[in-house]
């Protein structure tokens, strides 16, 4: 197939790598891509936020499938325009993408579908925020209602900090103040064709910038899979997945269909396992980052088959995806100053040495070529991804490889998956 992947991060690189590893030998295109993606796909000049431009390009190039990686093109309506012209696309339409684009929309859909989630107040003024904070009490949880690239959430004991966070986003519309839920967090992806869903493997990511889950929230500093400890609580990983499928994914997909917004693409369920049961923290309308980087390397079923089945409405004909037993760990290398004010433009060295470690590959997140040099262009720069027979082996490989990479001022967490190794 000729497949166009939209996006420029490590998530998109992971998708491209998975597609490139298939024996079918697809022709892979990417826009805008990055320096790593350019090794595995042809970079093309098309604005991924321009629905008409993407559609015209896909038609002219006779693209068989478009895969939308990040959330912004979805909210811009790229998938709608492609579908209107009969081009298969993996990614929900603009209205269904509001499941991520608007926290208030997501809460309404969850309430109508009977999906278990925490209490929330949709606040439009500082006074509304203050009243909700006092009602729920500390720890305080405040979320930007719209897209915030994974950084619109604050969880804090400091009421003034919660108010300040809300004040940052209120001029853009509104915020959600939510009750604080406690328990381990799990990310679970569902492929959907608007009617049928198929689950991928659960994963766990690490949002805080510093060891021991300290520091500010980030877009994610690492992740691991499989979550073998789910068996202690649910009997098996499969039992957990089935519970979430029945109580979360299918009800939401069916409610969106009733709403006139069929969800075709990747439903990301951010979950928390509270003492009272599984609760949804948030939904995303696309593959999660950095979880995709460790879920897809374990996927034994061809990714292209699953994506096309979701795009053309034949997912029901596909069996549940199969996964390899190996452990997978990813560690994010971040620029100095990330997440508040990352320093960019610095040279990256040592990637060949890093990828020489057995079981390791690098997913590029924010890189570009400047002459002969590879430079960092954003906050999260690289994902070191390692697999192994055990988590101890995968972690050892990941950190050995990370130790071979050189980027002035860069930082990474040293405790990713430590608890399961």
Secondary structure, 3 states (H helix, E strand, C coil): CEEEEEECCHHHHHHHHHHHCCCCCCEEEEEECCCCHHHCCEECCCCCCCHHHHHHHHHHCCCCEEEECCHHHHHCCHHHHHHHCCCCEECCCCCCCHHHHCHHHHHHHHHHHCCCECCEEEECCHHHHHHHHHHHCCCEEEEECCCCCCCCEEEECCHHHHHHHHHHHHCCCCEEEECCCCCEEEEEEEEEECCCEEECCCEEECCEEEHHHEEEECCCCEEEECCCCHHHHHCCHHHHHHHHHHHHHHHHHHHHHHCCCCCEEEEEEEEEEECCEEEEEEEECCCCCCCHHHHHHHECCCHHHHHHHHHHCCHHHCCCCCECCCEEEEEEEECCCCCCCCCCCCEEECHHHHHCCCCEEEEECCEEEECCEEEECCCEEEEEEEEECCHHHHHHHHHHHHCCCEECCCECCCCCCHHHC
